[in-house]
Amino acid sequence: MSLLSSLNSPVINHATLSSLLSDYVRPNDKISELIKKNKISPLKRGLYLVINNSQPSPELMANHLYGPSYVSRHWALSFYGLLSERVSDITSMCLERPRRVTTADYSFDYKKIPINYYAVGIESIQQHGIAFMMATPEKSLSDLLVTTRNLRIQSAGAMLSYLENDLRLDAEDLLHFKLSRIEHYATQGYKSEMLGHLVSAIKILQNAPVRHSSKTLNEVGDND
């Protein structure tokens, strides 16, 4: 339908869709018809995804399904090429109570964090003409650490071990992290000690004389 194809965003609410279909005597009947013809797909009550030939952006869907929110943790780290393993759930940080939403194609997980910490480290990412909100690489890793239940890391060495053995991150990738960002996140009063260990761990990597060798994170930690 030409009206739908001209939209700037593939996500549309019921009021806007009804307005576009105002020439029809019964707009709701037309909406039901569009759903049956797989032209639009309900995301949640009053919100629809416009179906076209391109793959819908799961990140944009995550932003709209529950919020305010931004995509983070494993999904964002994978998006940036920092994780090699397949990620199935799209995890976002939010200000409301935790929630899990499942659609036909994706599972969305929302984790609550304090507003001061929430407000830092978010960027608008442009991909295929679509913009969505996602954490920076540094915030994505920080979010993962501070929202993992029962995670206790009490030293830089333990952090290095966790980054390699549990998250399977590459030391070379962490060399490019901006420590000032993580240091700023740590000033927001949420899991500051954990983030301090992350800063110390990355400092060890960035200051190591063997920074471009094939040493693992554990080997670098053992030498410091």
N, C-alpha and C positions, 0 to 999 in steps of 0.2 A: 504494500500500500504506500503510495507516494507521500502521504502525510507523515507516516511513521519513518520512512527512510530519510526524511529531511531533518529529523531531530538531531540535536547536537550530542545528546547522551542516549545510550541504549536503555537507560532506566527511566521510567515514567510513572508518575503517581496517578491515582484514579481521577482526580479532579482535572488534571491536565489532559488526560486521555479523553475524558468525557467532553471537555471543551473542544478538542479536535474533531470529535464526532457529533458535534452539536447539530449538524444538518440532518442527522438521522432522528426519526421520531422517538425511537427507543435506543439511546446510546448503550445502555447496559446489555441489551440483546446483541448489539454489534460487538461489544467487547467479548461476550461469550463466544460469538462466532469466530472472532480472531484467535481466541485461545484454542478452539477446536481445530482451526486450520493451521495451528502452530506458527502463527504470526507474532504472537506475544506469549509470554510464559509468566504466570504469577510467581512472584518472589515471596511475598507475604501479603497480608490483608492490605489492599489499597495500593500495592506497588507491583509493577510489571517490568519484565525484561523484553525488549523488542528483539525479535529473532531476525537475523539477516544472514548473509552468506559467510560472514567472518565469525570466528570463535569469540563468544562473549568474554569480557574481562572479568575473571573471578575476583580480582582485587577491587574493582569498582563495585561489583555485587556485594562484596564484604563491607565496603564503606556504607552502602545504602541499607543493608539488611538490619543493622543494629548500630546505634550510635548516639553521640559521635564516637567514631572509632577510626583506627588506622591499622593497616596490615603490618605484622611484625614477626618476630621469632623465626622459626625454621623456614616458613614460607618465604619471608623476605630475604633471609640469608641465602636460600636457594636461588631466588630471583637475581641476587647480585653475583651468583656464581661461586659462593663460598662453601656450599655444601654439595657434595657429589651424590649423596643418597636421595632417593625419591621421597618427596614430601606429599602426604595425602591431605592432611587437614590445613585449612587456611586460618591461621590464628591472628586475631586482632586484639589490640589493647582498647579498653573502653572505660568510661566513667561510671556506668551503671552496673548493676549486679551481673555476675558472670552468666553467660548463656551459650547454648549450643543450638545451631540452626542447620538443618540438613535439607538440601534440595535434591533434585534428581541426579545432579552431576557432582555436587561438592558438599563437603562438610565444613561448616564455619564454627570456629571456637572463639569465644570472646572472654577476655580476662580483665578484671577490674584492677585499676591502679589509681593512686592518688592524683588529684588534679595538677599539683605543681610538677610532679614528675611526668605526668601525661603530656604536658604542654611543650616539652622540649624534644628536639630531635626528630621532627616530622617534616617530610618533604612532599611536594606535589610532583608525582612522576608522570611523564608523558610517554605513552606507548600506543602506536598505531592510531594516533589521533584521539586517544582517550586519556583523560587525566584522573588519577586516583591518589589517595593519601597513603603513604607508606613511611615506615621508620627508616632512618639512615642505616648503613651497615653497623655503625657503632651502637646506635640505639637498639637495633634488632638483637644484637648479641646481649646488650645490657638487659633488655626486656626478658630475653630467654632466661638469663641467670636469676633475675629478681622474682620471676613468677614461677620458677620450678619448685614445686613443693618438696620440703624436707631436704633441700640442697644446702649442705654445710661445707663451705670452703673457707679455711682459716689461714691460708698463706698463699703467697705468689706461686710457690712451687706446686701446691695442690691445685691452684687455678690452671697452671700450665698443663698439668696432668689431665684435668677435666676437659680442657679445650681439645687436647689431642685424642685421648682415649674414649671419651664419651661423645663429643661433638664431631670428632674427626676433622678438625679445622687444620688448614695448612699454615705453617709458620710464615711462609712468604706472603700470604694474604694479609696476615695481621700486621706486617711491617708497614702497611699503607694506612692503617687506622689512625685517625686523628685523636690523640690522647686528650687534647683540650676539650673535645666534645664529651668524652666519658667523665672527665673531671668535673665538667659542668653538670652532668646528670647527677653525679654524686653529691652535689651541693643542695639538691632538692629535698633532702631529708628522708629518702626512701631507700632502704637497703644500702646505705652509704658504705658500710664496711665491705660488703661484697664487691661493690664497684671499685673500691679502693684496691682490692686484691687484683681485680682485672687490670687496672691501670698499672700496678706494679709488675704484673706478669708481662704485659706488652712492652713496658719499659725495658725489661730484661732482654726481650727479643730484639728490640730496636737498638739496644746498646751493645749487643753481643758482637764480638769481632768476627764470628763465623756466620754472620747473618745471611750470607748467600750460599752457605754450604748445604749439604743434604741432611744436617742434623735434625733430629725430631725435637718437638717441644719439650719432651721429657729430658732429653740429653742436654738441651740448653739450660733448663731449670736445674739440673744436677750440678752444673758447673758454676752456678752462682750461689 
